[in-house]
Amino acid sequence: MDKKGKKERKTPVKDTFETITTECKTPETIVLLLSSPEEDILAKACEAIHIFAEKGDENKASLLGLGALEPLCQLITHVNKLVRRNAVMALGIMANSDDVRIALKKIDVIPSIIAKLSLEEDVVVHEFATLCLASLSLDFTWKVQIFDNKGLPPLIHLLSSPDPDIEKNSLETIFNLVQDSQSRLAVHALGGIPPLLDLLKSEFPVIQTLALKTLQNVTMDKDSCNTFREEQGFEKLMDILSNTEFRDLHADALEVVANCLRNSESLQLIHKGGGLKRLMELVLAPNLPGIQCSAVKCIAGVAQTSENRTLLHEQNVETVLVELLSAADIGVKTAACQAASAMSLHQDSKDSFRDLGGIPAIVQLLSNDSLVLREAATQALSNLTHSNQLNASAVYEAEGHEILVQQLYGSCARTVANSAATLGNMAEQEVIRCSILSHGAIPALVEPLKSTDTQVLVNSTLCLAVLACETGARAELLSAGGLHPLVNLLHTYQKEVLHNTCLAVNVCATDEPTAVEMCKFGALEILQQINQSVNRRSSFSKLAMISLLNSNVSVKYSLTGHLASTDLIGDGFYDAGKVPAGQRVLTLKELSTQPVNKKRPIIFVNTATE
């Protein structure tokens, strides 16, 4: 028998164990496995992280806290295809978390992710790499990195991928990038418009919508608009707009149309191709208020240049807009008013709206419950009556001035400003001016004079200057307490507000009682300061100063030391002596309350007999 002892090892050290199946139940263990030298274990660990992260943000946060992010970023460049793919999948899901995106800023991962967009990678890698970029591109910092690392060319190429998820993710990333001008120009330069147009035919609404929203940004550039037109983009959009099954896309499609039509050259070319005629047909589409509203907004956007307004006028756009003012839908009526406002910058359009009965129709909308519609209606009337007295008369005949006066008490600053502007335009005619005053315009203007909104102040002071031509209006302003807020506006550094305020002070100062009251509030002293300022003085401020002095000869004599031959001295005149510039001249009543002193006597003219 042989002696018992150890047998010699028959298996060499270089041999390996057979595959051992392990089951991990904790994320801590899985994250540890990301450092394994075994490719099979790495692949399975990445797959497990992907599955775990998909279940919610809490899991993503847990993985982030365990340190999974950095090894995943390294593994997306692994030589093993399966490891690389699973790591990209895990990172793509992880990147949906805000905390993960913040943490990724410390890792230079963008070049590696963009490299995964190459043709050598498979469809799954493309899907999750683009998903990762779509999430990261929400942040400006990442947008810059994606652009600087030349991420746009492969993303544009992937717009033609047969996989809809890749299309959607690539498109979403591009959409986020084109919020910035350099990316908008780059998409055009890299030939991005044709594949974007092709995506309009996608069977997935989310892709169609993203394509339209991306085109909205890209076509803000003139050259891009030209390329869009050359690629029959306008015709493709009109096909969408003519299809009632695509109603959810119409608003976005019309935004792109508006961009294309804003350029006068493009508008002419599209018009020659019958594009404008098709647009007008959409505007009048029956029982489709959503399309009508968007189409009219498109017209309003187009009517921003004089050349475009001329062409639209030649197409009788006013007839269409006037018809829509009586539409049942509030949105359509609002859009029609906005388009009318834009078109009213064209003189012939102003006359067309009047001849077509558009002004009474707009006046009726002033009583609507919708604040937005009332604002749009007052804006339209403001533009229609500007430098057009026939339209002003039409508003008057429709009794619009009565409602406009009431609108001055409103809470919407734009509506108040527009109403004041319209009333000011109308008040140039004496008959209308008197009627406006009879409906309480002066008391209604007092509160707007205290506004902090610049346009409200500009329009209210100008309106007051026109209305105060009437003696009764000046007395009413005095009794309504409007002189103090008017004088306070002389402190403003807003040039147009100051000019209009000086104009109103000049008109109001033609009556001695109002002139004296304004002097009590320091109007003369403020005007003296203004007229000594190189930046603030103007012919308006000088005129206001002269008017105040001419209506208050006692003050004029105290400040200047002399009177003109046209200055009449009567009862109530007093000579209190020379007053230094910038110092307020006290009234006779104020002087009478002071104790007797050794200074020169005050001379008072009083011819009344007992």
Secondary structure per residue as TSV (DSSP state, phi and psi in degrees):
chain	resnum	aa	ss	phi	psi
A	1	M	-	360.0	140.6
A	2	D	-	-75.5	151.3
A	3	K	-	-73.5	147.1
A	4	K	-	-71.7	141.5
A	5	G	-	-177.4	177.9
A	6	K	-	-70.6	136.5
A	7	K	-	-83.0	149.7
A	8	E	-	-69.9	145.1
A	9	R	-	-66.2	124.9
A	10	K	-	-97.2	-17.5
A	11	T	S	-95.4	121.3
A	12	P	-	-63.9	156.1
A	13	V	T	-64.4	-30.3
A	14	K	T	-69.2	-15.4
A	15	D	-	-70.6	158.3
A	16	T	-	-116.1	163.4
A	17	F	-	-72.0	156.8
A	18	E	-	-70.4	159.3
A	19	T	-	-56.3	129.7
A	20	I	-	-107.2	122.5
A	21	T	-	-83.6	123.0
A	22	T	-	-114.8	151.7
A	23	E	-	-124.0	113.8
A	24	C	-	-101.2	131.2
A	25	K	-	-113.1	-4.8
A	26	T	S	-123.4	143.3
A	27	P	H	-63.7	-28.2
A	28	E	H	-59.2	-43.7
A	29	T	H	-65.9	-41.4
A	30	I	H	-62.9	-43.2
A	31	V	H	-63.0	-39.2
A	32	L	H	-60.6	-36.4
A	33	L	H	-67.5	-15.5
A	34	L	T	-67.0	-10.8
A	35	S	T	-101.0	5.5
A	36	S	-	-68.6	144.6
A	37	P	S	-80.3	-9.1
A	38	E	-	-84.4	122.6
A	39	E	H	-64.9	-38.4
A	40	D	H	-62.9	-42.5
A	41	I	H	-66.3	-40.2
A	42	L	H	-60.7	-45.4
A	43	A	H	-61.5	-44.5
A	44	K	H	-69.6	-36.0
A	45	A	H	-65.0	-43.0
A	46	C	H	-64.6	-39.2
A	47	E	H	-63.8	-41.6
A	48	A	H	-64.9	-39.2
A	49	I	H	-65.5	-40.1
A	50	H	H	-59.2	-47.8
A	51	I	H	-64.1	-42.7
A	52	F	H	-65.7	-42.0
A	53	A	H	-69.1	-29.1
A	54	E	T	-64.6	-19.6
A	55	K	T	-79.4	-9.7
A	56	G	-	152.3	168.6
A	57	D	H	-66.6	-30.0
A	58	E	H	-62.5	-40.2
A	59	N	H	-67.0	-39.3
A	60	K	H	-61.5	-43.7
A	61	A	H	-64.0	-37.8
A	62	S	H	-63.6	-45.4
A	63	L	H	-63.4	-38.5
A	64	L	H	-62.3	-44.1
A	65	G	H	-64.8	-27.5
A	66	L	T	-86.0	-1.7
A	67	G	T	85.5	27.6
A	68	A	-	-77.2	-21.4
A	69	L	H	-66.2	-49.8
A	70	E	H	-63.0	-47.5
A	71	P	H	-62.9	-33.3
A	72	L	H	-63.2	-41.5
A	73	C	H	-63.5	-30.9
A	74	Q	H	-77.2	-37.4
A	75	L	H	-72.8	-17.1
A	76	I	T	-70.0	-9.0
A	77	T	T	-110.2	13.0
A	78	H	-	-62.8	149.0
A	79	V	S	-69.9	-26.6
A	80	N	S	-77.2	126.6
A	81	K	H	-62.6	-41.2
A	82	L	H	-69.5	-41.0
A	83	V	H	-61.6	-45.0
A	84	R	H	-61.5	-44.7
A	85	R	H	-64.9	-46.1
A	86	N	H	-66.5	-34.1
A	87	A	H	-67.6	-40.2
A	88	V	H	-64.5	-40.5
A	89	M	H	-61.4	-44.6
A	90	A	H	-64.7	-43.0
A	91	L	H	-67.8	-37.3
A	92	G	H	-61.2	-40.0
A	93	I	H	-72.6	-41.3
A	94	M	H	-60.9	-35.4
A	95	A	T	-67.3	-9.2
A	96	N	T	-70.9	-14.8
A	97	S	S	-88.2	134.9
A	98	D	H	-59.5	-42.5
A	99	D	H	-63.6	-38.6
A	100	V	H	-65.9	-42.2
A	101	R	H	-61.8	-38.8
A	102	I	H	-64.6	-44.1
A	103	A	H	-65.5	-34.3
A	104	L	H	-64.9	-20.5
A	105	K	T	-63.5	-19.3
A	106	K	T	-88.3	-3.3
A	107	I	S	-120.8	131.3
A	108	D	-	-82.5	78.3
A	109	V	-	-103.0	-17.2
A	110	I	H	-57.7	-47.1
A	111	P	H	-56.5	-39.4
A	112	S	H	-67.0	-39.2
A	113	I	H	-67.7	-43.8
A	114	I	H	-62.3	-35.0
A	115	A	H	-61.5	-26.4
A	116	K	T	-73.0	-7.5
A	117	L	T	-86.8	0.5
A	118	S	S	-67.2	160.8
A	119	L	T	-66.6	-20.7
A	120	E	T	-70.6	-23.3
A	121	E	S	-81.7	155.9
A	122	D	-	-84.4	175.8
A	123	V	H	-61.6	-38.9
A	124	V	H	-65.5	-41.0
A	125	V	H	-63.0	-43.2
A	126	H	H	-59.2	-42.7
A	127	E	H	-61.8	-48.1
A	128	F	H	-83.2	-24.9
A	129	A	H	-68.4	-42.4
A	130	T	H	-69.8	-32.7
A	131	L	H	-62.6	-41.4
A	132	C	H	-63.4	-44.7
A	133	L	H	-66.7	-35.4
A	134	A	H	-62.1	-39.4
A	135	S	H	-71.0	-44.0
A	136	L	H	-69.5	-32.4
A	137	S	T	-71.3	-1.2
A	138	L	T	-70.0	-22.0
A	139	D	S	-99.9	137.7
A	140	F	H	-59.0	-40.3
A	141	T	H	-59.3	-43.2
A	142	W	H	-69.7	-35.7
A	143	K	H	-56.1	-47.1
A	144	V	H	-60.8	-43.9
A	145	Q	H	-65.7	-41.4
A	146	I	H	-62.8	-43.1
A	147	F	H	-65.8	-47.8
A	148	D	H	-65.0	-28.4
A	149	N	T	-92.9	20.0
A	150	K	T	56.5	48.5
A	151	G	-	-81.2	-21.0
A	152	L	H	-64.9	-45.0
A	153	P	H	-55.6	-50.8
A	154	P	H	-66.3	-32.0
A	155	L	H	-64.9	-42.2
A	156	I	H	-63.9	-39.7
A	157	H	H	-61.6	-39.6
A	158	L	G	-73.3	-8.3
A	159	L	G	-63.2	-19.6
A	160	S	G	-100.2	14.6
A	161	S	-	-65.1	145.7
A	162	P	S	-73.5	-11.6
A	163	D	-	-92.2	119.2
A	164	P	H	-63.7	-30.4
A	165	D	H	-66.0	-39.8
A	166	I	H	-67.0	-42.2
A	167	E	H	-57.4	-48.4
A	168	K	H	-64.0	-45.6
A	169	N	H	-66.0	-42.8
A	170	S	H	-63.2	-43.6
A	171	L	H	-64.1	-41.6
A	172	E	H	-63.4	-39.8
A	173	T	H	-64.5	-45.3
A	174	I	H	-63.0	-41.0
A	175	F	H	-58.5	-43.7
A	176	N	H	-64.5	-36.6
A	177	L	H	-70.8	-38.3
A	178	V	T	-76.5	7.1
A	179	Q	T	-68.7	-17.2
A	180	D	S	-106.6	142.2
A	181	S	H	-61.4	-38.2
A	182	Q	H	-65.0	-35.4
A	183	S	H	-72.8	-35.2
A	184	R	H	-59.6	-47.5
A	185	L	H	-65.7	-37.5
A	186	A	H	-66.8	-39.8
A	187	V	H	-59.4	-41.1
A	188	H	H	-66.2	-46.6
A	189	A	H	-63.6	-31.2
A	190	L	T	-88.8	8.8
A	191	G	T	76.1	34.3
A	192	G	-	-81.1	-16.5
A	193	I	H	-68.3	-45.7
A	194	P	H	-57.4	-47.3
A	195	P	H	-66.0	-29.9
A	196	L	H	-65.2	-40.7
A	197	L	H	-66.2	-36.6
A	198	D	H	-62.8	-33.0
A	199	L	G	-70.1	-14.2
A	200	L	G	-65.5	-18.4
A	201	K	G	-92.5	3.8
A	202	S	-	-60.3	149.6
A	203	E	S	-85.1	1.3
A	204	F	-	-108.4	114.9
A	205	P	H	-55.7	-35.9
A	206	V	H	-63.8	-35.5
A	207	I	H	-71.2	-42.9
A	208	Q	H	-59.2	-44.7
A	209	T	H	-63.9	-44.6
A	210	L	H	-63.7	-37.8
A	211	A	H	-63.4	-43.4
A	212	L	H	-64.8	-43.7
A	213	K	H	-65.3	-35.2
A	214	T	H	-67.7	-41.9
A	215	L	H	-64.8	-31.8
A	216	Q	H	-56.5	-43.6
A	217	N	H	-74.6	-44.0
A	218	V	H	-63.9	-40.2
A	219	T	T	-79.4	8.1
A	220	M	T	-70.0	-18.3
A	221	D	S	-91.5	137.7
A	222	K	H	-61.3	-46.3
A	223	D	H	-63.6	-37.2
A	224	S	H	-64.2	-38.1
A	225	C	H	-61.7	-40.4
A	226	N	H	-63.7	-44.5
A	227	T	H	-63.5	-41.7
A	228	F	H	-57.6	-44.4
A	229	R	H	-66.6	-42.2
A	230	E	H	-64.2	-27.4
A	231	E	T	-88.6	18.0
A	232	Q	T	59.0	31.6
A	233	G	H	-63.8	-39.5
A	234	F	H	-63.6	-42.9
A	235	E	H	-63.3	-38.7
A	236	K	H	-66.2	-36.9
A	237	L	H	-68.4	-40.0
A	238	M	H	-64.7	-32.4
A	239	D	H	-64.6	-39.3
A	240	I	H	-64.9	-44.4
A	241	L	H	-67.0	-25.5
A	242	S	T	-84.8	-7.1
A	243	N	-	-102.1	113.4
A	244	T	G	-67.5	-17.1
A	245	E	G	-71.5	-17.4
A	246	F	G	-105.7	31.6
A	247	R	H	-57.5	-34.7
A	248	D	H	-67.7	-13.1
A	249	L	H	-100.0	-10.7
A	250	H	H	-62.0	-43.0
A	251	A	H	-61.9	-45.6
A	252	D	H	-67.2	-37.9
A	253	A	H	-62.9	-40.2
A	254	L	H	-70.1	-27.3
A	255	E	H	-63.0	-40.8
A	256	V	H	-67.7	-41.9
A	257	V	H	-58.0	-43.2
A	258	A	H	-60.7	-41.3
A	259	N	H	-59.8	-42.4
A	260	C	H	-69.0	-32.9
A	261	L	H	-85.5	-14.9
A	262	R	H	-65.9	-30.2
A	263	N	S	-78.0	121.3
A	264	S	H	-60.4	-37.9
A	265	E	H	-64.2	-45.0
A	266	S	H	-64.3	-39.2
A	267	L	H	-60.8	-42.2
A	268	Q	H	-63.1	-43.7
A	269	L	H	-67.0	-41.6
A	270	I	H	-66.7	-36.8
A	271	H	H	-62.3	-41.5
A	272	K	H	-64.1	-28.9
A	273	G	T	-87.0	6.7
A	274	G	T	84.6	10.8
A	275	G	H	-66.2	-40.4
A	276	L	H	-65.9	-37.4
A	277	K	H	-62.3	-42.0
A	278	R	H	-65.8	-35.7
A	279	L	H	-65.9	-41.5
A	280	M	H	-63.5	-35.5
A	281	E	H	-64.7	-36.6
A	282	L	H	-66.1	-37.9
A	283	V	H	-59.9	-36.4
A	284	L	T	-97.8	14.1
A	285	A	-	-58.5	121.7
A	286	P	T	-69.8	143.6
A	287	N	T	59.8	24.1
A	288	L	-	-130.4	67.0
A	289	P	H	-60.4	-32.5
A	290	G	H	-62.4	-45.2
A	291	I	H	-67.3	-43.7
A	292	Q	H	-58.0	-46.5
A	293	C	H	-60.5	-47.7
A	294	S	H	-66.1	-39.2
A	295	A	H	-65.6	-40.5
A	296	V	H	-68.9	-37.4
A	297	K	H	-61.2	-36.6
A	298	C	H	-61.6	-44.2
A	299	I	H	-61.6	-42.1
A	300	A	H	-61.1	-38.9
A	301	G	H	-67.7	-37.8
A	302	V	H	-66.8	-36.6
A	303	A	T	-79.0	41.0
A	304	Q	T	-100.5	-6.5
A	305	T	S	-123.8	152.7
A	306	S	H	-63.2	-36.5
A	307	E	H	-64.2	-42.4
A	308	N	H	-67.5	-38.7
A	309	R	H	-63.4	-38.1
A	310	T	H	-62.1	-45.4
A	311	L	H	-66.6	-41.3
A	312	L	H	-64.3	-37.4
A	313	H	H	-63.4	-38.5
A	314	E	H	-65.7	-23.9
A	315	Q	T	-90.2	9.1
A	316	N	T	58.4	42.2
A	317	V	H	-63.9	-26.8
A	318	E	H	-61.3	-36.0
A	319	T	H	-61.3	-42.5
A	320	V	H	-65.5	-45.1
A	321	L	H	-65.8	-40.1
A	322	V	H	-64.1	-37.8
A	323	E	H	-63.6	-37.7
A	324	L	H	-75.1	-15.2
A	325	L	T	-65.4	-19.6
A	326	S	T	-104.8	14.6
A	327	A	-	-65.6	158.6
A	328	A	S	-76.5	-30.2
A	329	D	-	-81.1	130.1
A	330	I	H	-62.0	-41.6
A	331	G	H	-61.8	-39.5
A	332	V	H	-66.0	-44.5
A	333	K	H	-63.8	-39.5
A	334	T	H	-63.4	-46.8
A	335	A	H	-62.4	-37.9
A	336	A	H	-63.4	-40.4
A	337	C	H	-64.1	-40.9
A	338	Q	H	-65.4	-39.9
A	339	A	H	-67.7	-38.4
A	340	A	H	-62.7	-38.2
A	341	S	H	-59.7	-46.2
A	342	A	H	-65.3	-45.0
A	343	M	H	-68.3	-24.0
A	344	S	T	-70.3	-7.4
A	345	L	T	-74.7	-9.8
A	346	H	S	-96.9	122.0
A	347	Q	H	-59.5	-41.9
A	348	D	H	-67.1	-30.6
A	349	S	H	-67.2	-36.1
A	350	K	H	-57.3	-44.3
A	351	D	H	-68.1	-36.7
A	352	S	H	-64.5	-43.7
A	353	F	H	-60.5	-39.1
A	354	R	H	-67.7	-47.4
A	355	D	H	-63.8	-29.7
A	356	L	T	-88.1	2.1
A	357	G	T	80.2	21.4
A	358	G	H	-72.8	-29.9
A	359	I	H	-68.1	-48.3
A	360	P	H	-59.3	-34.5
A	361	A	H	-64.8	-39.5
A	362	I	H	-70.7	-39.1
A	363	V	H	-58.7	-38.8
A	364	Q	H	-60.9	-31.1
A	365	L	H	-73.7	-12.9
A	366	L	T	-66.0	-20.6
A	367	S	T	-96.1	4.7
A	368	N	-	-70.2	152.9
A	369	D	S	-72.4	-21.2
A	370	S	-	-74.9	119.7
A	371	L	H	-63.8	-38.6
A	372	V	H	-65.7	-41.5
A	373	L	H	-66.9	-41.5
A	374	R	H	-62.7	-40.1
A	375	E	H	-61.6	-45.5
A	376	A	H	-64.4	-38.4
A	377	A	H	-66.5	-43.1
A	378	T	H	-66.6	-34.9
A	379	Q	H	-65.0	-42.1
A	380	A	H	-61.9	-44.8
A	381	L	H	-66.2	-36.0
A	382	S	H	-60.6	-46.0
A	383	N	H	-70.8	-38.1
A	384	L	H	-66.8	-33.4
A	385	T	H	-91.9	-7.4
A	386	H	T	-67.9	120.4
A	387	S	T	55.8	34.6
A	388	N	-	-147.4	94.8
A	389	Q	H	-73.2	-24.0
A	390	L	H	-66.7	-39.6
A	391	N	H	-68.9	-35.8
A	392	A	H	-60.5	-41.4
A	393	S	H	-65.4	-36.4
A	394	A	H	-65.6	-38.4
A	395	V	H	-65.1	-40.7
A	396	Y	H	-63.4	-44.9
A	397	E	H	-65.2	-28.1
A	398	A	T	-86.8	6.3
A	399	E	T	61.0	31.5
A	400	G	H	-71.3	-27.5
A	401	H	H	-64.8	-31.0
A	402	E	H	-63.6	-44.2
A	403	I	H	-71.6	-36.8
A	404	L	H	-63.6	-36.7
A	405	V	H	-61.5	-41.6
A	406	Q	H	-67.4	-29.3
A	407	Q	H	-67.4	-19.6
A	408	L	T	-66.0	-18.8
A	409	Y	T	-88.6	0.3
A	410	G	-	-71.5	167.6
A	411	S	S	-93.7	-14.4
A	412	C	-	-86.2	116.8
A	413	A	H	-59.9	-40.3
A	414	R	H	-64.0	-41.4
A	415	T	H	-65.6	-43.1
A	416	V	H	-60.9	-46.7
A	417	A	H	-61.4	-45.2
A	418	N	H	-65.2	-39.9
A	419	S	H	-65.1	-43.5
A	420	A	H	-62.9	-40.0
A	421	A	H	-63.9	-43.6
A	422	T	H	-64.6	-44.6
A	423	L	H	-62.8	-38.5
A	424	G	H	-63.8	-40.0
A	425	N	H	-63.5	-41.5
A	426	M	H	-72.7	-32.5
A	427	A	T	-71.5	-3.0
A	428	E	T	-67.5	-21.3
A	429	Q	S	-94.8	127.9
A	430	E	H	-57.7	-44.0
A	431	V	H	-61.3	-45.4
A	432	I	H	-67.3	-39.4
A	433	R	H	-59.4	-45.2
A	434	C	H	-65.1	-36.7
A	435	S	H	-68.6	-40.0
A	436	I	H	-60.8	-43.2
A	437	L	H	-65.0	-34.9
A	438	S	H	-68.0	-17.1
A	439	H	T	-99.7	16.2
A	440	G	T	83.2	34.0
A	441	A	H	-66.3	-37.8
A	442	I	H	-64.0	-52.7
A	443	P	H	-59.2	-33.8
A	444	A	H	-68.3	-24.2
A	445	L	H	-83.6	-14.7
A	446	V	H	-61.6	-45.6
A	447	E	T	-67.2	-43.3
A	448	P	G	-58.9	-27.0
A	449	L	G	-67.6	-14.8
A	450	K	G	-98.9	3.1
A	451	S	-	-66.9	158.5
A	452	T	S	-102.0	-0.8
A	453	D	-	-86.4	123.5
A	454	T	H	-59.6	-45.0
A	455	Q	H	-68.3	-34.1
A	456	V	H	-61.5	-43.8
A	457	L	H	-67.2	-42.5
A	458	V	H	-58.4	-49.6
A	459	N	H	-74.2	-35.6
A	460	S	H	-70.2	-41.9
A	461	T	H	-67.1	-37.4
A	462	L	H	-68.6	-41.2
A	463	C	H	-61.1	-42.9
A	464	L	H	-63.3	-39.6
A	465	A	H	-60.9	-36.9
A	466	V	H	-74.3	-45.3
A	467	L	H	-67.2	-32.9
A	468	A	T	-72.0	1.8
A	469	C	T	-64.1	-22.9
A	470	E	S	-89.0	134.5
A	471	T	H	-57.2	-43.3
A	472	G	H	-61.1	-32.3
A	473	A	H	-67.9	-38.0
A	474	R	H	-67.3	-42.2
A	475	A	H	-65.2	-37.1
A	476	E	H	-67.9	-38.4
A	477	L	H	-63.7	-39.3
A	478	L	H	-62.6	-46.8
A	479	S	H	-73.0	-25.5
A	480	A	T	-84.3	-1.7
A	481	G	T	76.0	27.3
A	482	G	-	-89.2	-11.4
A	483	L	H	-72.3	-36.2
A	484	H	H	-63.6	-51.1
A	485	P	H	-62.9	-30.4
A	486	L	H	-64.9	-47.1
A	487	V	H	-64.0	-37.3
A	488	N	H	-59.7	-29.8
A	489	L	G	-69.9	-13.3
A	490	L	G	-66.7	-16.4
A	491	H	G	-78.3	-12.1
A	492	T	-	-66.1	151.7
A	493	Y	-	-106.5	5.6
A	494	Q	-	-79.1	115.0
A	495	K	H	-58.5	-47.1
A	496	E	H	-69.0	-37.4
A	497	V	H	-63.5	-43.1
A	498	L	H	-63.8	-42.2
A	499	H	H	-61.7	-47.1
A	500	N	H	-68.0	-34.3
A	501	T	H	-64.9	-43.8
A	502	C	H	-62.4	-37.2
A	503	L	H	-64.1	-43.6
A	504	A	H	-66.3	-40.8
A	505	V	H	-61.7	-41.2
A	506	N	H	-59.6	-43.7
A	507	V	H	-69.3	-44.7
A	508	C	H	-66.2	-28.6
A	509	A	T	-74.4	-2.8
A	510	T	T	-71.1	-15.0
A	511	D	S	-103.4	133.6
A	512	E	H	-60.8	-44.1
A	513	P	H	-59.0	-42.1
A	514	T	H	-71.5	-35.8
A	515	A	H	-64.0	-43.8
A	516	V	H	-63.3	-42.2
A	517	E	H	-63.9	-41.2
A	518	M	H	-67.0	-33.9
A	519	C	H	-65.6	-34.6
A	520	K	H	-60.8	-33.0
A	521	F	T	-86.9	6.6
A	522	G	T	87.5	19.7
A	523	A	H	-60.8	-40.7
A	524	L	H	-65.2	-43.6
A	525	E	H	-64.4	-40.0
A	526	I	H	-66.2	-42.2
A	527	L	H	-65.8	-34.3
A	528	Q	H	-61.7	-43.0
A	529	Q	H	-64.9	-41.5
A	530	I	H	-62.1	-44.1
A	531	N	H	-72.6	-13.3
A	532	Q	H	-91.2	-8.4
A	533	S	-	-92.8	129.6
A	534	V	T	-65.2	-36.8
A	535	N	T	-83.7	-27.7
A	536	R	T	-102.1	-24.4
A	537	R	-	-71.6	154.7
A	538	S	-	-160.2	175.1
A	539	S	H	-63.3	-29.0
A	540	F	H	-67.4	-44.6
A	541	S	H	-68.4	-36.2
A	542	K	H	-67.0	-39.9
A	543	L	H	-64.9	-41.6
A	544	A	H	-62.5	-40.6
A	545	M	H	-63.3	-45.6
A	546	I	H	-63.0	-42.7
A	547	S	H	-63.5	-41.9
A	548	L	H	-62.2	-42.1
A	549	L	H	-69.4	-39.5
A	550	N	H	-65.9	-26.8
A	551	S	T	-91.8	-0.9
A	552	N	-	-143.1	78.1
A	553	V	H	-65.5	-28.7
A	554	S	H	-61.8	-46.5
A	555	V	H	-67.2	-40.8
A	556	K	H	-58.9	-43.3
A	557	Y	H	-68.2	-37.8
A	558	S	H	-66.2	-35.9
A	559	L	H	-85.1	-38.8
A	560	T	H	-100.7	-24.4
A	561	G	S	82.5	4.7
A	562	H	-	-154.5	162.9
A	563	L	-	-127.2	153.3
A	564	A	-	-86.1	165.0
A	565	S	T	-65.0	-19.6
A	566	T	T	-87.8	-9.1
A	567	D	-	-82.1	119.9
A	568	L	-	-97.4	128.9
A	569	I	-	-95.5	125.4
A	570	G	-	-137.8	-167.9
A	571	D	T	-56.5	136.3
A	572	G	T	100.0	-13.1
A	573	F	-	-70.3	139.9
A	574	Y	E	-143.0	149.9
A	575	D	E	-114.6	104.8
A	576	A	-	-98.1	8.5
A	577	G	-	91.7	170.9
A	578	K	-	-68.2	131.6
A	579	V	-	-110.7	130.6
A	580	P	-	-59.7	149.2
A	581	A	T	-59.4	136.9
A	582	G	T	91.8	-11.8
A	583	Q	S	-98.9	137.8
A	584	R	-	-74.1	138.4
A	585	V	-	-82.1	120.5
A	586	L	-	-71.1	148.0
A	587	T	-	-74.3	164.8
A	588	L	H	-61.4	-37.0
A	589	K	H	-64.9	-41.2
A	590	E	H	-66.8	-38.3
A	591	L	H	-67.0	-34.6
A	592	S	H	-68.1	-20.9
A	593	T	T	-86.6	-7.4
A	594	Q	S	-81.6	149.2
A	595	P	-	-68.0	153.6
A	596	V	-	-66.2	137.3
A	597	N	-	-137.5	-176.0
A	598	K	S	-87.5	2.8
A	599	K	S	-71.8	169.2
A	600	R	-	-58.0	147.7
A	601	P	-	-69.6	155.4
A	602	I	-	-94.5	125.7
A	603	I	E	-91.8	127.7
A	604	F	E	-126.2	129.7
A	605	V	-	-93.2	122.4
A	606	N	-	-148.7	105.7
A	607	T	-	-96.0	3.5
A	608	A	-	-65.8	140.8
A	609	T	-	-110.8	147.1
A	610	E	-	-79.1	360.0
